[in-house]
Amino acid sequence: MTNRKKKAHFRVYFVFWVQNLQGDETKEEREICTLDGTIDWHGQPAIRSKTGGWVAGIIILLNQGLATLAFFGVGVNLVLFLTRVLQQNNADAANSVSKWTGTVYIFSLVGAFLSDSYWGRYKTSAIFQIIFVIGLVSLSITSQLFLIKPKGCGDENTPCESHSRLGTALFYLSIYLIALGNGGYQPNIATLGADQFDEEDSTEGHSKVAFFSYFYLALNLGSLFSNTILGYFEDGGLWALGFWVSTGSAFAALVLFLCGTPRYRHFKPSGNPIPRFCQVIVAAAKKSTVKMPSSEDELYNVDGKDCSMNHSRKIFHTHGFKFLDRAAYISSRDLDNQGQGIDNPWRLCPITQVEEVKCILRLLPIWLCTIIYSVVFTQMASLFVEQGAAMKTTVSNFHIPPASMSSFDILSVAVFIFLYRRVLDPLAGKLRKSDSKGLTELQRMGIGLIIAVMAMVSAGIVECYRLKYAKGECTRCEGSSSLSIFWQVPQYAFIGASEVFMYVGQLEFFNAQTPDRLKSFGSALCMTSISLGNYVSSFLVTVVMKISTEDHMPGWIPGNLNRGHLDRFYFLLAGLTAIDFAVYILCAKWYKCIKLEGKCEESEDQEHIKV
């Protein structure tokens, strides 16, 4: 009996030890899994050490650099391709580039919708990158077979032959396939990169903030090669070579992206957000006559159900847009019919769902204020290039392609990203006597607007002097000004500095302030502001030319800039940006930050932001 008792005790201790061991393993697994709800390629909770982090982040940064090289290999000299190869005038070419660039970023909404609703960020990025490569292949073949005739035409001296309708149609089909592919890919690759860092972990949270700066730096470094080497060859008439190099870069980016597949962290798509938004509006409208309680505790809040099932965090109630709170109020009618009203999303919505709508409504005024900045930014790819082409573009016997001057914008971005992260941000944190980050995203965006005004004033002053030094005996000649193209360096440098504050801050802001189920939509808002900026720019050019060409005047932006007043257009943009900055200050003071579960204290600290 003694031996049996000993064996029984041994079995009990053994079982107890195994259970404790399993409990420790379960606890360890919980500790090494991410806390933000991301999953791996197999649909299992993402393990921190095996997924995401800077390994996946660097793959995405390299992918972004190569894809950007490919995109700007087409976009940076597109205005010159249209004027030299397709023989459009300056105003028409500038409008065509603005419309095309605008379309690129309009397609970002398509990509964001498919990503957040159905496909997820990884699948959406892969599909649109394939479309991007197909568009580049088509453009390269079309240019080589139909447009570049005779061979080597399209430089400053050799005009191209007239083109068939088929060649022109294939050209536009190709560049808009490129617009679709790059537009649908861009917002998702930025958000997918941010997904690789768990913001619920303090270390990875800081890395996530740094990722956006490096992402924008990778974007600019990728375009550096396009603006210099490719820009030089394309300016010399080697358009087909430039397009084929862009194609190869895009293909390499796609292969690299697919190689990182096992390492990526993912969020599950949460379904079409449009019905969720409509449910809140309809539910609130149905209770428009109901008297609301003074306490928010009586609002409908489902602990865990509305968040954890969709791998998203709960959003806490905020004041403002009180009419929408009616959608979360449990009325007596909702409790009728054995509580069936509670299960009807068109009558009753949880607080998190209501706050999703509030978040988007609060973002809209800030987003609208960024459009005018995008009008300024888009001049770098159109009127800056045309202005440079009308200046002295030679140093000794070396010709400087006007589009390559945007390299100074890229260098400015690189310098100011370093200065901001290493000097300005720590200094601002010390002045604020805060352990948190220095300048808020809204403050940085405001600084970006101020620098944008300086850029337009600088461009206007340079244009005044360019006209002053135009050769008197050749007032109708192209490139007749003796003013060196290097006088454009300040305006490009100002644009680059403003990008660091505006666009990087904008990426961080919209990613942080959108609900978990709409992260790609937040990135798409950044792209869409650039899109609308291009359309507004095109509209402004059209209106200015219509007004300024009355009474048979040449207008502000004629085919020969020596006969126009491009400086007045730049000063007009400076004035509009200054007005936009004043409106932006009011919107930023009114804005209230999102209050996410796990980030409530941080949100409360940032709730009232001064610019």
C-alpha positions as CSV (number, residue, x, y, z in Angstrom):
1,M,0.0,0.0,0.0
2,T,2.9,2.3,0.7
3,N,4.3,1.8,-2.8
4,R,0.9,2.4,-4.3
5,K,0.5,5.7,-2.3
6,K,4.0,6.8,-3.4
7,K,3.1,6.0,-7.1
8,A,-0.2,7.9,-6.7
9,H,1.6,10.9,-5.2
10,F,4.2,10.7,-8.0
11,R,1.4,10.7,-10.6
12,V,-0.3,13.8,-9.0
13,Y,3.0,15.7,-8.8
14,F,3.9,14.7,-12.4
15,V,0.5,15.9,-13.7
16,F,0.8,19.1,-11.7
17,W,4.3,19.7,-13.1
18,V,3.2,19.1,-16.7
19,Q,0.2,21.5,-16.2
20,N,2.5,24.2,-14.8
21,L,4.9,23.6,-17.7
22,Q,2.2,23.9,-20.2
23,G,0.9,27.1,-18.5
24,D,4.4,28.6,-18.6
25,E,4.7,27.7,-22.3
26,T,1.3,29.3,-23.0
27,K,2.4,32.4,-21.0
28,E,5.6,32.5,-23.0
29,E,3.8,32.2,-26.3
30,R,1.5,35.1,-25.2
31,E,4.5,37.2,-24.4
32,I,6.3,36.7,-27.7
33,C,3.1,37.3,-29.8
34,T,2.3,40.8,-30.9
35,L,-0.3,42.7,-28.9
36,D,-2.0,44.6,-31.7
37,G,-3.8,41.6,-33.2
38,T,-1.7,41.0,-36.3
39,I,-1.4,37.5,-37.8
40,D,1.2,35.7,-39.9
41,W,1.0,34.3,-43.4
42,H,-0.8,31.1,-42.0
43,G,-3.5,33.1,-40.2
44,Q,-2.0,32.4,-36.7
45,P,-1.1,35.2,-34.1
46,A,2.1,36.8,-35.3
47,I,5.2,35.8,-33.3
48,R,7.3,38.9,-32.6
49,S,10.7,37.3,-33.2
50,K,9.7,35.5,-36.4
51,T,7.6,38.1,-38.2
52,G,7.7,41.8,-38.8
53,G,10.2,44.2,-37.3
54,W,13.0,45.8,-39.2
55,V,13.7,42.7,-41.4
56,A,10.2,43.0,-43.0
57,G,10.5,46.8,-42.8
58,I,13.7,47.0,-44.7
59,I,12.3,44.7,-47.4
60,I,9.4,47.1,-47.8
61,L,11.7,50.1,-47.8
62,L,13.8,48.6,-50.6
63,N,10.7,47.7,-52.5
64,Q,9.5,51.3,-52.2
65,G,12.8,52.6,-53.4
66,L,12.9,50.4,-56.5
67,A,9.2,51.0,-57.3
68,T,9.7,54.8,-56.9
69,L,12.7,54.7,-59.3
70,A,10.4,53.0,-61.8
71,F,7.5,55.4,-61.4
72,F,9.6,58.6,-61.5
73,G,11.5,57.2,-64.5
74,V,8.3,57.9,-66.3
75,G,6.8,60.8,-64.3
76,V,9.8,63.1,-63.8
77,N,10.3,63.8,-67.6
78,L,6.7,63.2,-68.7
79,V,6.1,66.9,-69.4
80,L,9.2,67.0,-71.7
81,F,8.1,63.7,-73.4
82,L,4.7,65.4,-74.1
83,T,6.2,68.6,-75.5
84,R,9.1,67.0,-77.5
85,V,7.7,63.7,-78.7
86,L,3.9,64.2,-78.7
87,Q,4.4,67.9,-79.6
88,Q,2.1,69.5,-77.0
89,N,2.5,73.1,-75.9
90,N,3.7,74.0,-72.4
91,A,0.3,74.7,-70.9
92,D,-1.3,71.6,-72.4
93,A,1.6,69.4,-71.3
94,A,1.5,70.8,-67.7
95,N,-2.2,70.1,-67.6
96,S,-1.8,66.6,-68.9
97,V,0.9,65.8,-66.3
98,S,-1.3,67.3,-63.5
99,K,-4.3,65.2,-64.6
100,W,-2.2,62.0,-64.9
101,T,-0.5,62.5,-61.6
102,G,-3.9,63.3,-60.0
103,T,-5.3,60.1,-61.5
104,V,-2.4,58.1,-59.9
105,Y,-3.5,59.2,-56.5
106,I,-7.3,58.9,-57.1
107,F,-6.6,55.2,-57.7
108,S,-5.2,55.1,-54.2
109,L,-8.7,55.2,-52.9
110,V,-9.5,52.1,-55.0
111,G,-6.5,50.3,-53.6
112,A,-7.3,51.3,-50.0
113,F,-11.0,50.2,-50.3
114,L,-10.1,46.8,-51.7
115,S,-7.4,46.4,-49.0
116,D,-9.4,47.4,-46.0
117,S,-12.6,45.6,-47.2
118,Y,-11.7,42.4,-48.9
119,W,-8.1,41.6,-50.0
120,G,-5.9,42.8,-47.2
121,R,-2.8,45.0,-47.7
122,Y,-0.4,42.2,-48.9
123,K,-2.6,40.8,-51.6
124,T,-3.6,44.3,-52.8
125,S,0.0,45.5,-53.0
126,A,1.0,42.4,-55.0
127,I,-1.8,42.7,-57.5
128,F,-1.4,46.4,-58.2
129,Q,2.4,45.9,-58.5
130,I,1.8,43.4,-61.3
131,I,-0.5,45.9,-63.1
132,F,2.3,48.5,-62.6
133,V,4.8,46.2,-64.3
134,I,2.4,45.5,-67.2
135,G,1.9,49.2,-67.8
136,L,5.6,49.9,-67.9
137,V,6.2,47.0,-70.4
138,S,3.4,48.4,-72.6
139,L,4.9,51.9,-72.4
140,S,8.4,50.7,-73.3
141,I,7.2,48.7,-76.3
142,T,4.8,51.5,-77.5
143,S,7.5,54.2,-77.3
144,Q,10.1,52.1,-79.1
145,L,7.8,50.8,-81.9
146,F,5.4,53.7,-82.5
147,L,6.5,57.0,-80.9
148,I,10.3,57.4,-81.1
149,K,10.6,58.0,-84.9
150,P,13.1,58.7,-86.2
151,K,15.3,56.9,-83.7
152,G,16.9,59.3,-81.2
153,C,14.3,62.0,-81.6
154,G,12.8,63.8,-78.7
155,D,15.9,65.6,-77.6
156,E,16.2,69.4,-77.8
157,N,17.2,69.4,-81.5
158,T,15.6,66.4,-83.2
159,P,11.8,66.6,-83.7
160,C,9.7,63.4,-83.9
161,E,7.4,62.5,-86.7
162,S,3.6,62.7,-86.4
163,H,2.1,59.7,-84.7
164,S,-0.7,57.4,-85.6
165,R,-3.9,57.3,-83.5
166,L,-3.0,53.7,-82.5
167,G,0.4,54.8,-81.1
168,T,-1.1,57.7,-79.2
169,A,-3.9,55.5,-77.8
170,L,-1.5,52.8,-76.7
171,F,0.7,55.5,-75.0
172,Y,-2.2,56.9,-73.0
173,L,-3.5,53.3,-72.1
174,S,0.0,52.5,-70.9
175,I,0.6,55.5,-68.7
176,Y,-2.9,55.1,-67.1
177,L,-2.2,51.4,-66.4
178,I,0.9,52.7,-64.6
179,A,-1.3,55.2,-62.8
180,L,-3.7,52.4,-61.7
181,G,-0.9,50.1,-60.6
182,N,1.2,52.7,-58.7
183,G,-1.9,54.4,-57.2
184,G,-3.4,51.2,-55.9
185,Y,-0.1,50.0,-54.5
186,Q,1.2,53.2,-52.7
187,P,-1.2,53.5,-49.8
188,N,-1.1,49.8,-49.0
189,I,2.7,49.4,-49.0
190,A,3.0,52.4,-46.6
191,T,0.4,50.9,-44.2
192,L,1.8,47.3,-44.6
193,G,5.2,48.7,-43.6
194,A,3.7,50.3,-40.5
195,D,1.9,47.0,-39.7
196,Q,5.3,45.4,-39.2
197,F,5.7,47.3,-35.9
198,D,3.5,46.7,-32.9
199,E,2.6,50.1,-31.5
200,E,1.4,48.4,-28.3
201,D,5.1,47.6,-27.6
202,S,7.2,50.7,-26.6
203,T,10.3,49.7,-28.6
204,E,8.4,48.8,-31.8
205,G,6.1,51.8,-31.3
206,H,9.2,54.2,-31.6
207,S,10.3,52.1,-34.6
208,K,7.0,52.6,-36.3
209,V,7.3,56.4,-36.0
210,A,10.8,56.2,-37.5
211,F,9.6,54.0,-40.3
212,F,7.5,56.8,-41.9
213,S,10.5,59.0,-42.1
214,Y,12.7,56.3,-43.6
215,F,9.8,55.3,-45.9
216,Y,9.7,58.9,-47.3
217,L,13.5,58.9,-47.5
218,A,13.4,55.6,-49.5
219,L,10.8,57.2,-51.8
220,N,13.1,60.2,-52.5
221,L,16.3,58.1,-52.8
222,G,14.5,55.9,-55.4
223,S,13.6,59.0,-57.4
224,L,17.1,60.4,-57.2
225,F,18.4,57.9,-59.8
226,S,15.4,58.7,-62.0
227,N,16.0,62.4,-61.7
228,T,19.7,62.3,-62.5
229,I,20.8,59.3,-64.5
230,L,17.5,58.4,-66.2
231,G,16.6,62.1,-66.6
232,Y,19.9,62.7,-68.3
233,F,19.4,59.9,-70.9
234,E,15.8,60.7,-71.5
235,D,16.6,64.4,-72.0
236,G,19.1,63.3,-74.6
237,G,16.4,61.4,-76.5
238,L,17.0,57.9,-75.1
239,W,13.4,57.6,-74.0
240,A,13.0,53.9,-74.7
241,L,16.1,53.0,-72.7
242,G,14.8,55.0,-69.8
243,F,11.4,53.3,-69.8
244,W,13.0,49.8,-70.1
245,V,15.2,50.6,-67.1
246,S,12.1,51.7,-65.2
247,T,10.4,48.4,-66.2
248,G,13.3,46.3,-64.9
249,S,13.3,48.2,-61.6
250,A,9.6,47.6,-61.1
251,F,10.0,43.9,-61.8
252,A,12.9,43.7,-59.3
253,A,10.7,45.5,-56.7
254,L,7.9,42.9,-57.3
255,V,10.2,39.9,-56.9
256,L,11.8,41.4,-53.7
257,F,8.3,42.0,-52.3
258,L,7.2,38.5,-52.9
259,C,10.4,37.1,-51.3
260,G,9.4,38.7,-48.0
261,T,6.0,37.0,-47.9
262,P,6.7,34.6,-45.0
263,R,8.0,37.5,-42.8
264,Y,5.1,39.9,-43.1
265,R,2.5,40.6,-40.4
266,H,-1.1,41.1,-41.5
267,F,-4.4,42.5,-40.3
268,K,-7.5,40.8,-41.5
269,P,-9.7,42.9,-43.8
270,S,-12.8,44.0,-41.9
271,G,-15.4,44.2,-44.7
272,N,-16.9,47.0,-46.6
273,P,-16.9,50.1,-44.4
274,I,-19.6,51.9,-46.3
275,P,-22.5,49.9,-44.8
276,R,-21.1,50.5,-41.3
277,F,-21.0,54.3,-41.9
278,C,-24.5,54.2,-43.4
279,Q,-25.8,52.2,-40.4
280,V,-24.6,55.0,-38.0
281,I,-26.3,57.7,-40.1
282,V,-29.6,55.8,-40.4
283,A,-29.7,54.7,-36.8
284,A,-29.0,58.3,-35.6
285,A,-31.7,59.7,-38.0
286,K,-34.3,57.2,-36.7
287,K,-33.7,58.6,-33.1
288,S,-33.6,62.3,-34.0
289,T,-36.5,63.0,-31.8
290,V,-35.4,60.9,-28.8
291,K,-34.2,62.8,-25.7
292,M,-30.6,61.9,-25.1
293,P,-29.2,61.2,-21.6
294,S,-26.6,63.4,-20.1
295,S,-24.3,60.5,-19.2
296,E,-22.3,58.6,-21.9
297,D,-22.5,55.4,-19.7
298,E,-26.0,54.7,-21.1
299,L,-24.6,54.4,-24.6
300,Y,-24.4,51.0,-26.2
301,N,-21.0,49.5,-25.7
302,V,-20.2,45.8,-26.4
303,D,-17.1,44.8,-24.5
304,G,-14.8,42.9,-26.9
305,K,-17.5,41.9,-29.4
306,D,-17.1,44.8,-31.8
307,C,-13.3,44.9,-31.6
308,S,-11.6,41.6,-30.9
309,M,-13.5,39.7,-33.5
310,N,-12.3,42.1,-36.2
311,H,-8.8,42.3,-34.7
312,S,-9.2,46.0,-34.0
313,R,-9.1,48.0,-30.8
314,K,-12.0,49.7,-29.1
315,I,-12.5,53.4,-29.6
316,F,-13.6,55.3,-26.6
317,H,-16.4,57.9,-26.7
318,T,-15.5,61.5,-27.5
319,H,-17.6,64.7,-27.4
320,G,-18.6,66.4,-30.6
321,F,-21.0,65.3,-33.4
322,K,-23.5,64.6,-30.6
323,F,-26.2,63.8,-33.2
324,L,-24.3,60.6,-34.1
325,D,-24.3,59.5,-30.5
326,R,-28.1,58.8,-31.0
327,A,-27.1,55.7,-33.0
328,A,-25.6,54.2,-29.8
329,Y,-28.5,55.2,-27.5
330,I,-30.6,52.2,-26.4
331,S,-34.2,53.4,-26.6
332,S,-37.2,51.6,-25.3
333,R,-38.1,50.5,-28.8
334,D,-34.7,48.7,-29.1
335,L,-35.7,46.6,-26.0
336,D,-39.1,45.7,-27.5
337,N,-39.7,42.4,-29.3
338,Q,-37.5,40.5,-26.9
339,G,-34.5,42.8,-27.5
340,Q,-34.4,42.2,-31.3
341,G,-33.7,45.9,-31.8
342,I,-30.3,45.4,-30.2
343,D,-29.3,42.9,-32.9
344,N,-30.4,45.3,-35.7
345,P,-27.3,47.4,-36.7
346,W,-29.6,49.8,-38.6
347,R,-31.2,50.8,-35.3
348,L,-28.4,50.5,-32.8
349,C,-24.6,50.7,-33.2
350,P,-21.8,50.3,-30.7
351,I,-19.8,53.3,-29.6
352,T,-16.7,52.1,-31.6
353,Q,-18.7,52.1,-34.8
354,V,-20.1,55.6,-34.1
355,E,-16.6,56.9,-33.3
356,E,-15.3,55.5,-36.6
357,V,-17.6,57.9,-38.4
358,K,-16.6,60.7,-36.1
359,C,-12.9,60.1,-36.7
360,I,-13.3,60.4,-40.5
361,L,-15.5,63.6,-40.2
362,R,-12.8,65.2,-38.0
363,L,-10.1,64.3,-40.4
364,L,-11.8,65.9,-43.4
365,P,-11.1,69.6,-42.6
366,I,-7.4,68.9,-42.0
367,W,-7.3,66.9,-45.2
368,L,-8.9,69.7,-47.2
369,C,-6.2,72.1,-45.9
370,T,-3.5,69.9,-47.3
371,I,-4.8,70.2,-50.9
372,I,-3.3,73.6,-51.5
373,Y,0.1,72.4,-50.4
374,S,-0.2,69.7,-53.0
375,V,-0.8,72.4,-55.6
376,V,2.6,73.9,-54.6
377,F,4.3,70.5,-54.6
378,T,3.0,69.5,-58.1
379,Q,4.7,72.5,-59.7
380,M,8.1,70.7,-59.2
381,A,7.1,68.2,-61.9
382,S,5.7,70.7,-64.4
383,L,6.3,74.5,-64.2
384,F,9.6,74.2,-62.4
385,V,10.9,72.0,-65.3
386,E,9.6,74.4,-67.9
387,Q,11.1,77.3,-66.1
388,G,14.5,75.5,-65.9
389,A,14.3,74.7,-69.6
390,A,14.1,78.5,-70.3
391,M,17.3,79.2,-68.3
392,K,21.0,78.6,-69.0
393,T,21.3,74.8,-68.7
394,T,25.0,74.4,-69.5
395,V,28.1,74.4,-67.4
396,S,31.2,74.5,-69.7
397,N,30.1,71.9,-72.3
398,F,27.9,69.8,-70.0
399,H,24.2,70.1,-70.4
400,I,22.0,69.9,-67.2
401,P,18.6,68.3,-67.9
402,P,16.0,70.6,-66.2
403,A,14.2,67.7,-64.6
404,S,17.4,66.6,-62.8
405,M,17.2,69.8,-60.7
406,S,14.7,67.9,-58.5
407,S,17.7,66.1,-57.2
408,F,18.2,69.1,-54.9
409,D,14.7,68.5,-53.6
410,I,15.7,64.9,-52.7
411,L,18.9,66.0,-51.1
412,S,17.0,68.5,-49.1
413,V,14.6,65.8,-47.9
414,A,17.5,63.6,-46.8
415,V,19.2,66.4,-44.9
416,F,16.0,67.7,-43.2
417,I,14.9,64.1,-42.2
418,F,18.3,63.8,-40.4
419,L,18.1,67.3,-38.9
420,Y,14.5,66.8,-37.7
421,R,15.0,63.3,-36.1
422,R,18.4,64.1,-34.6
423,V,18.2,67.8,-33.7
424,L,14.8,69.5,-34.1
425,D,12.6,66.8,-32.5
426,P,14.8,66.2,-29.4
427,L,15.2,70.0,-29.0
428,A,11.4,70.6,-29.2
429,G,10.9,67.8,-26.6
430,K,13.3,69.5,-24.2
431,L,11.6,72.9,-24.7
432,R,8.2,71.4,-24.1
433,K,9.7,69.6,-21.0
434,S,8.0,66.4,-22.2
435,D,9.2,62.8,-22.3
436,S,7.0,62.2,-25.4
437,K,7.9,63.2,-29.0
438,G,8.7,66.8,-29.7
439,L,6.5,68.4,-32.4
440,T,3.1,66.9,-33.0
441,E,2.1,65.8,-36.5
442,L,-0.3,68.8,-36.8
443,Q,2.5,71.3,-35.8
444,R,4.8,69.8,-38.3
445,M,2.2,70.1,-41.1
446,G,1.7,73.7,-40.2
447,I,5.5,74.3,-40.5
448,G,5.4,72.6,-43.9
449,L,2.8,75.1,-45.1
450,I,5.0,78.1,-44.0
451,I,8.0,76.7,-45.9
452,A,5.8,76.1,-48.9
453,V,5.0,79.8,-49.0
454,M,8.8,80.5,-48.9
455,A,9.3,78.1,-51.8
456,M,6.8,79.9,-54.1
457,V,8.1,83.3,-53.2
458,S,11.6,82.1,-54.0
459,A,10.4,80.7,-57.4
460,G,8.7,83.9,-58.2
461,I,11.8,86.0,-57.5
462,V,14.0,83.7,-59.6
463,E,11.5,84.1,-62.5
464,C,11.6,87.9,-62.2
465,Y,15.4,87.7,-62.6
466,R,15.1,85.1,-65.4
467,L,13.0,87.5,-67.4
468,K,15.3,90.4,-66.6
469,Y,18.3,88.5,-68.0
470,A,16.4,87.2,-71.1
471,K,18.3,88.1,-74.3
472,G,16.8,91.2,-75.7
473,E,17.6,90.2,-79.3
474,C,15.9,86.9,-78.9
475,T,12.8,87.5,-76.9
476,R,10.9,84.7,-78.6
477,C,13.6,82.0,-78.4
478,E,13.4,79.0,-76.0
479,G,16.0,79.0,-73.2
480,S,17.2,82.5,-74.1
481,S,17.8,83.7,-70.5
482,S,21.4,83.9,-69.4
483,L,20.4,83.2,-65.8
484,S,21.9,79.9,-64.6
485,I,19.5,77.1,-63.8
486,F,21.3,76.7,-60.5
487,W,19.3,79.7,-59.2
488,Q,16.4,77.2,-58.9
489,V,18.2,75.4,-56.1
490,P,16.6,77.4,-53.3
491,Q,13.0,76.7,-54.4
492,Y,13.7,73.0,-54.8
493,A,15.4,73.0,-51.3
494,F,12.4,74.8,-49.8
495,I,10.0,72.2,-51.3
496,G,12.1,69.3,-49.9
497,A,12.2,70.8,-46.4
498,S,8.4,71.4,-46.5
499,E,7.9,67.8,-47.6
500,V,9.6,66.5,-44.5
501,F,7.3,68.4,-42.3
502,M,4.1,68.2,-44.3
503,Y,4.1,64.7,-46.1
504,V,5.9,62.7,-43.4
505,G,3.8,64.4,-40.7
506,Q,0.7,63.7,-42.8
507,L,1.5,60.0,-43.2
508,E,2.0,59.6,-39.5
509,F,-1.1,61.7,-38.7
510,F,-3.5,59.9,-40.9
511,N,-2.1,56.5,-39.9
512,A,-2.4,57.3,-36.2
513,Q,-5.8,59.0,-36.3
514,T,-7.8,56.5,-38.4
515,P,-9.5,53.5,-36.8
516,D,-7.7,50.1,-37.0
517,R,-10.1,48.9,-39.7
518,L,-9.4,51.9,-42.0
519,K,-5.6,52.3,-41.9
520,S,-5.2,52.0,-45.7
521,F,-7.9,54.6,-46.1
522,G,-5.8,56.9,-43.9
523,S,-2.8,56.5,-46.1
524,A,-5.0,57.0,-49.2
525,L,-6.2,60.3,-47.8
526,C,-2.5,61.5,-48.1
527,M,-2.4,60.3,-51.7
528,T,-5.8,61.8,-52.6
529,S,-4.8,65.2,-51.3
530,I,-1.9,65.1,-53.8
531,S,-4.4,64.0,-56.5
532,L,-6.7,66.8,-55.9
533,G,-3.8,69.2,-55.7
534,N,-2.9,68.2,-59.2
535,Y,-6.4,68.7,-60.4
536,V,-6.6,72.1,-58.7
537,S,-3.3,73.0,-60.2
538,S,-4.6,72.1,-63.7
539,F,-7.8,74.2,-63.0
540,L,-5.8,77.2,-61.8
541,V,-3.6,77.1,-64.9
542,T,-6.6,76.9,-67.1
543,V,-8.4,79.8,-65.4
544,V,-5.2,81.9,-65.3
545,M,-4.5,81.4,-69.0
546,K,-8.2,82.2,-69.9
547,I,-8.1,85.4,-67.9
548,S,-4.6,86.5,-68.8
549,T,-4.9,85.9,-72.5
550,E,-7.8,88.3,-73.0
551,D,-7.3,91.2,-75.4
552,H,-4.9,89.1,-77.4
553,M,-2.3,89.0,-74.6
554,P,0.2,86.1,-74.4
555,G,-0.9,85.2,-70.9
556,W,1.1,84.3,-67.8
557,I,2.2,80.8,-69.0
558,P,2.6,81.0,-72.8
559,G,4.5,78.5,-75.0
560,N,7.5,80.9,-74.8
561,L,7.9,81.8,-71.1
562,N,10.0,84.9,-72.1
563,R,6.7,86.5,-73.2
564,G,4.7,85.6,-70.1
565,H,4.6,86.2,-66.4
566,L,5.2,82.9,-64.6
567,D,6.3,84.9,-61.6
568,R,2.8,86.2,-61.0
569,F,1.5,82.6,-61.0
570,Y,4.0,81.7,-58.3
571,F,3.1,84.7,-56.2
572,L,-0.6,83.8,-56.6
573,L,0.2,80.3,-55.2
574,A,2.2,81.9,-52.3
575,G,-0.9,84.0,-51.4
576,L,-3.3,81.0,-51.6
577,T,-1.0,78.9,-49.4
578,A,-0.8,81.7,-46.8
579,I,-4.6,81.9,-46.7
580,D,-4.7,78.1,-46.4
581,F,-2.3,78.2,-43.5
582,A,-4.6,80.6,-41.6
583,V,-7.6,78.3,-42.1
584,Y,-5.4,75.3,-41.2
585,I,-4.6,76.8,-37.8
586,L,-8.3,77.1,-37.0
587,C,-8.9,73.5,-38.0
588,A,-6.0,72.2,-36.0
589,K,-7.1,73.9,-32.9
590,W,-10.6,72.5,-33.3
591,Y,-9.4,68.9,-34.0
592,K,-9.7,66.2,-31.2
593,C,-7.5,63.1,-31.4
594,I,-8.9,59.5,-31.5
595,K,-9.0,57.7,-28.2
596,L,-8.0,54.1,-28.8
597,E,-8.0,51.3,-26.2
598,G,-4.5,51.1,-24.9
599,K,-3.6,54.5,-26.2
600,C,-6.1,56.6,-24.2
601,E,-3.6,58.5,-22.2
602,E,-1.6,59.4,-25.2
603,S,-4.7,60.6,-27.0
604,E,-5.7,62.7,-24.0
605,D,-2.3,64.4,-24.0
606,Q,-2.7,65.3,-27.7
607,E,-6.4,66.2,-27.6
608,H,-5.8,69.9,-27.8
609,I,-3.0,70.6,-30.1
610,K,-1.6,74.1,-30.8
611,V,0.1,74.9,-34.1
